[in-house]
Structure formats: structure tokens, C-alpha cells
């Protein structure tokens, strides 16, 4: 975000340790961890997204084999599923919904960046597909605090629950197996 649109991404870096704590707790509790990776090369994204992105900057965010495409401070464990997305939602063109259905997963806990873009689009799409959505409020971040806060308020109002990671971890340790 800093290189592409000139926004301070410090808040996004600050959630690395909390996200890792949540992932570690999921592993210990037997909860399935699924990773979503953005690939936003000019040839991969929809034309409308490309036009908006190029209006903001000539730099490409999350292009294949670039620094932006790498996981930052977090990494999938061996064998964990990774879906690659080419738009803001984790559900569009990825096969994620089918994977979740095949594995009988009905509740999703979200962590990551940008709260008001990728997280919000993915939560909305999950909700519209019938999934129960939980956003780990201390494991999501955005470059703009006001937009981050607005998304969390909207999720609380319409799309799911917004709770801290300790509450999620406590729930998992009480015997949730997926």
C-alpha cells in the first residue's frame, strides 16, 4: 500500500503477531486453516479493477513473483490449502466455496488485510453464500482507520460477529474440531 497508493501500512504490519497467535491456536485446536493469496497482475485482474488501480498508481500491487505477492510475517504450514484470488473477494473465481462445502465447513473466522477491501468483500460474499462469519477484530487492519472501523461496524450490524482473538481461541479450546 505504501508503494502503490502512498498509504501508511503500519497497522497492517502490526497485526502479524496476533495473526500468528490465532493461526497457532487453530493448529493446536484442530481448526482448519485456509490461506488466501492475492495475485493482482495487470493481466489477471478484472478490467474495472485494473482501471481503478492504474488510476491510483502505475505500480502493481501483489503481482506474481513480486514482493507484494509474498506472505508477510505469516506462512502456511505444510499441506495447508492456499487459494489465489484475482479480485478483492476470496470467493470469486477461486473454488473456495466448493472446498468449504466439500469439507463441511460452515463458520469462517477472518484475519488479514485490508479490512475495508479484501476482508469486507470476502465476508460479504461468505455471508451471502450462507456461511457464519466471525472477524477477529485484532487480527485485521487497514491503511485507513476510519474505513477499518466502518467495516467492523457494518459486519457487526449485518454480516456476522466481530470479536477479539482471545475469545475465538477460547471457543476453539472448548472443543470445536473444525
C-alpha positions, 0 to 999 in steps of 0.5 A: 500500500505504501508503494502503490497508493502512498498509504501508511501500512503500519497497522497492517504490519502490526497485526502479524503477531496476533495473526500468528497467535490465532493461526497457532491456536487453530493448529493446536485446536484442530481448526482448519486453516485456509490461506488466501493469496492475492495475485493482482497482475495487470493481466489477471485482474478484472478490467474495472479493477485494473482501471481503478488501480492504474488510476491510483498508481502505475505500480502493481500491487501483489503481482506474481513473483513480486514482493507484494505477492509474498506472505508477510510475517505469516506462512502456511504450514505444510499441506495447508490449502492456499487459494489465489484470488484475482479480485478483492473477494476470496470467493470469486473465481477461486473454488473456495466455496466448493472446498468449504462445502466439500469439507463441511465447513460452515463458520469462517473466522477472518484475519488479514488485510485490508479490512475495508477491501479484501476482508469486507468483500470476502465476508460479504460474499461468505455471508451471502453464500450462507456461511457464519462469519466471525472477524477477529477484530485484532487480527485485521487492519487497514491503511485507513482507520476510519474505513477499518472501523466502518467495516467492523461496524457494518459486519457487526450490524449485518454480516456476522460477529466481530470479536477479539482473538482471545475469545475465538481461541477460547471457543476453539479450546472448548472443543470445536474440531473444525 
